[in-house]
Amino acid sequence: MDSLIKKIESQEELANQLDLDLLQREKLLEKVAHFAKDYLEDLHDAKAFSQKEPQQDAFRIGQSQKTIEEILTIFKEDVAEPGIRASSGKHMGYIPGGGIYASALGDFLAAITNEYAGISYASPGAVAMENEVLNWLKKLFSFPETAVGNLTSGGSIANLIALTSARDKYGVKNQQILKSVIYLTPQTHHCIHKSLRIIGLEDVIIRYVQLDDHYKMDTIDLEKQIQVDKSQGLFPFLVIGSAGTTDVGAIDPLDEIARMAALYKLWFHVDAAYGGFFILTSKKNLFQGIEKADSIVVDPHKSMFIPYGIGAVLVKDSTAVLHSNLYMANYMQDALSDDLLKDPANVSPELTKHFRALRIWMPLQLHGIAPFIANLEEKLLLTTYFRAQLMAAGFLIGPEPDLSISYFWYPFKEDQNAFNKRLLHHIHEDGSVFLSSTLLNEKFVIRIAVLSFRTKLESIDKAMGMINRCLEKTLKEWK
Ligand SMILES: *Cc1c(COP(=O)(O)O)cnc(C)c1O
């Protein structure tokens, strides 16, 4: 016994280093807070994109220990600086969000107390908060209280949960897979295809429904395809609409898709990862029919400006969700009680999970919902402003967008794609504002995605200045 105690004691001093004392904690916190202060003060003038490469060596683990100062220097130079500055209001590529400050503090508290957010008895408060955020989402999208939901890492996993539920509700497995049909459009986000492979539906039949001039699902073509498939003995079971596509921000005719889904008894899934929260704005009418969906996905780390790492899924059929996610352990033997549905672990592939509710709940409580809505309305208006400025500068622009994503190109007389590609090259080299591109019917276009809460009138003016600068450069090269 004595020798055992000696052995334990021999480890103690070193082991205790992980449990910092008050002074050590205060010092670290002060340094990190100071870093955050400097970072945010410099953010306004910092470039939105840098082609600087991080130094891999700086990240090596297992060499000598580093001081907090050294660590923050590495973080600044090799993490915060290279690539896209996602926190910047001048990030208007892909789908930005910004990352609001109160969420960072929520994450800090979630990590300090280390709440176990997977199961109610472990942290009834954390789980109750998580479920209240989901209840708020149900109200927002007019989903019934009986719907279940989950706060996920993002839209991809949220979509995976919804599609798995659709698969399980319709029993799409074994030989049935080869006869089962899913309807979507060429604008559907690629994570849907990824999910289908992950959940064993690689061999399902996928029908691409035609798009109209605004890149929205053509529901006449949808109905035609369903009828043909049915008449051939196939098994249509799922139709996927988008409420805000990544390419052009288009919202599919949800109400009409819902009607088709009801008529032909299909599961109706809506991917609203980007556009979902615009339902809070003057664009609400475009979302009509979303309440009839069987499942929806939204990404608070996009149109709620929360830092990356939070998506959400809502599903009406709780039995379908539980089928794959509920594991009946001995201590949970009461079949489908309300309590089972309460536990995030029963409706998601995750068991131990990050306590994500706090990073959205805290900002909502601190600020109220009104500034979020004002930001979304402002982003819609800024998009209109941006498009007008682009037109005035001689660019051509896509059709009037539903939300805050649009695109433009320069109508150069020959080699238009190569010209616009070169233009984007200069934009990336410049880096003061970040934009990305896409291909629409083989046409290379430059996207504008106005969504960060830090994107302001002045950011658009800056973007125009940069675009004009880069256009001049490109025109000179082409002569
Ligand atoms: C971003 C996005 C996704 C993927 O979500 P992640 O949060 O990146 O995993 C899916 N669908 C749409 C429409 C999106 O905009």
The ligand as an SDF file (V2000), in Angstrom:
LIG
                    3D

 15 15  0  0  0  0  0  0  0  0999 V2000
  -23.6800   25.4460  -46.7360 C   0  0  0  0  0  0  0  0  0  0  0  0
  -24.7410   24.6070  -47.3020 C   0  0  0  0  0  0  0  0  0  0  0  0
  -24.8160   23.2370  -47.0050 C   0  0  0  0  0  0  0  0  0  0  0  0
  -23.7650   22.5240  -46.2020 C   0  0  0  0  0  0  0  0  0  0  0  0
  -23.7590   22.9530  -44.8820 O   0  0  0  0  0  0  0  0  0  0  0  0
  -22.4280   22.9300  -43.9950 P   0  0  0  0  0  0  0  0  0  0  0  0
  -22.8340   23.7370  -42.8170 O   0  0  0  0  0  0  0  0  0  0  0  0
  -21.3510   23.5770  -44.8180 O   0  0  0  0  0  0  0  0  0  0  0  0
  -22.1200   21.5270  -43.6720 O   0  0  0  0  0  0  0  0  0  0  0  0
  -25.8940   22.5330  -47.5120 C   0  0  0  0  0  0  0  0  0  0  0  0
  -26.8180   23.1250  -48.2830 N   0  0  0  0  0  0  0  0  0  0  0  0
  -26.7610   24.4350  -48.5930 C   0  0  0  0  0  0  0  0  0  0  0  0
  -27.8330   25.0310  -49.4460 C   0  0  0  0  0  0  0  0  0  0  0  0
  -25.7250   25.2260  -48.1090 C   0  0  0  0  0  0  0  0  0  0  0  0
  -25.6820   26.5280  -48.4100 O   0  0  0  0  0  0  0  0  0  0  0  0
  1  2  1  0
  2  3  1  0
  2 14  2  0
  3  4  1  0
  3 10  2  0
  4  5  1  0
  5  6  1  0
  6  7  2  0
  6  8  1  0
  6  9  1  0
 10 11  1  0
 11 12  2  0
 12 13  1  0
 12 14  1  0
 14 15  1  0
M  END
$$$$
